[in-house]
Amino acid sequence: MTNTPQSIKKSAILAVFGLIVGLVLGLAIGAPLVQQAETATIVTTAYQTVEKTATITETMEKTTTLTETRVTTVTETVELSEKRQLPPLKLEIKYAKLFDVTFYDGYKVVRDALNRTLILVPRGAEPPQSVDGVVIYTPVERVVLLSATHVALLERLKELKPDILDSVVGIAWGGSYEWYFQDVKKALEEGTIKDVGAAWSPNLEEIVALKPDLMIIYTFPGDTLPEKLDELGIPYAVNNEWLENHPLGRFEWIKFIATFYDLDYEAAQIFKNVEDVVKELREQVSGSASPRVAWFSVYKGTIYASGGRSYIAVALKELGADYIFSDTTATGSIRPTMEELVSRAADADVIVYSSYIASIEDLLKEVPGLADSKAVKEGRVYIFSETYYQLGFAYTEEWYRDLAAILYPELFPDYEPQFFIRLASGG
């Protein structure tokens, strides 16, 4: 087909028009695309930090992308003038029932065995005005003790604080018993620890002269010592661990004494170690046949046996033994008749005479009816060793081990108890 001048002119016009349209569309399509995002993050610790991030993305001609990030950080410090009051925390007491310790912000409140309130304040700090009680500044530096069992607990704390006995300036002893803590015996002999007389009648003038920060005492019915100490203004705390009816409850008073030295963590650690050993012993004897046990002594013709809810009965039960007076409810001692004792102890596998005699013959002089008992015939009669009340209390876990060994000798071959002595015939 031949193009005429008219068709060429028309085509030219259309081409120019298309070029103009294309240019306009091209400019529109090639215009930059802008996207802006802004985020804000607030972080709060002791101060506030505000971060603002702006991101700008520019696209050129569909194929070229330019990204620019701008970060601006503004730091603002805020002073926190409000002081939060932390809730009080109770020291964990698992077995003992006669004391507790509560931690407050800057001081401790202790309830002793007479239900008295003691406020323990760090040295140099002011005591709280909102709490009534006896203020004692800690850690204590000058201490008088009334009992060998109190000394025993300090001896265990020596494991983590070797110099703790340096704080003891006096002990109510009066030469009334032998010492088996050799460091204490030496200190008393040398006078670095003052003997302030027997526990049942301590020399109050000597105690006053020692200027103690604290005196740790025990009490008994009719005791007038607390009243006298109040009159003299001597600060004291009552430790009646002897009234607890669980062996671990008795030993747990280590936490009571430790709190006056700010050794709460250390005492808890020692106690846990002892408790863990006892748990292991319970597991070791579980599943064995239950031995039947009699536990008593005789004084001037009267029989004294451990009650069915005493610490002795509790320990025997924990170790799977059958105690002959487990059906009684006393937490201390009971006084059965001679006939009742003989009847119940006739088939006992083990007899523990809770005092000191020399031989089985001596036992039979006190209770002749036990001559035909199973324990006597098999020679399984035990008495306390001389270290029972001091070392046996200080090392409660070893006391448990001794007890488990005499109950289950087949599980502890060649084991020699420390706190119990097996009686021989004619010994």
URSUL-V614686 format. One record per backbone hydrogen bond with DSSP energy under -1.0 kcal/mol. CO is the residue of the C=O (numbers start at 1). NH is the residue of the N-H. Records with the same first field share a line. If there is no record, write none. Layout:
# URSUL-V614686
CO = NH ; NH
This chain:
# URSUL-V614686
4 = 8
5 = 9
6 = 10
7 = 11
8 = 12
9 = 13
10 = 14
11 = 15
12 = 16
13 = 17
14 = 18
15 = 19
16 = 20
17 = 21
18 = 22
19 = 23
20 = 24
21 = 25
22 = 26
23 = 27
24 = 28
25 = 29
26 = 30
35 = 57
37 = 55
39 = 53
41 = 51
43 = 49
47 = 45
48 = 76
49 = 43
50 = 74
51 = 41
52 = 72
53 = 39
54 = 70
55 = 37
56 = 68
57 = 35
58 = 66
60 = 64
64 = 60
66 = 58
68 = 56
70 = 54
72 = 52
74 = 50
76 = 48
89 = 103
100 = 111
101 = 91
102 = 109
103 = 89
104 = 106
107 = 104
108 = 120
109 = 102
110 = 118
111 = 100
112 = 115
116 = 112
117 = 134
118 = 110
119 = 136
120 = 108
121 = 138
122 = 125
134 = 119
136 = 121
138 = 123
142 = 213 ; 214
143 = 169 ; 170
144 = 216
145 = 172
147 = 151
148 = 152
149 = 153
150 = 154
151 = 155
152 = 156
153 = 157
154 = 158
156 = 159
157 = 160 ; 161
161 = 164
163 = 166
164 = 167
165 = 168
167 = 143
169 = 194
170 = 145
171 = 173 ; 196
173 = 176
181 = 185
182 = 186
183 = 187
184 = 188
185 = 189
186 = 190
187 = 191 ; 192 ; 193
194 = 171
196 = 203
198 = 201
202 = 204
203 = 207
204 = 208
205 = 209
206 = 210
208 = 211
214 = 144
215 = 237
216 = 146
217 = 239
220 = 223
224 = 228
225 = 229
226 = 230
227 = 231
228 = 232
229 = 234
235 = 215
237 = 217
238 = 113
240 = 243
241 = 244
246 = 250
247 = 251
248 = 252
250 = 253
251 = 254
252 = 255
253 = 257
254 = 258
255 = 259
257 = 260
258 = 261 ; 263
260 = 140
263 = 267
264 = 268
265 = 269
266 = 270
267 = 271
268 = 272
269 = 273
270 = 274
271 = 275
272 = 276
273 = 277
274 = 278
275 = 279
276 = 280
277 = 281
278 = 282
279 = 283
280 = 284
281 = 285
282 = 286
285 = 288
291 = 322
292 = 349 ; 350
293 = 324
294 = 352
295 = 306
296 = 354
297 = 304
299 = 302
302 = 299
304 = 297
305 = 334
307 = 310
310 = 314
311 = 315
312 = 316
313 = 317
314 = 318
315 = 319
316 = 321
317 = 320
322 = 293
323 = 326
325 = 328
330 = 309
332 = 307
334 = 305
337 = 341
338 = 342
339 = 343
340 = 344
341 = 345
345 = 348
346 = 374
350 = 294
351 = 382
352 = 296
353 = 355
355 = 384
359 = 363
360 = 364
361 = 365
362 = 366
363 = 367
367 = 370
368 = 371
370 = 373
373 = 377
374 = 378
375 = 380
380 = 351
381 = 423
382 = 353
383 = 421
385 = 388
387 = 391 ; 392
390 = 394
391 = 395
395 = 399
396 = 400
397 = 401
398 = 402
399 = 403
400 = 404
401 = 405
402 = 406
403 = 407
404 = 408
408 = 411
412 = 415
419 = 385
421 = 383
424 = 360 ; 427
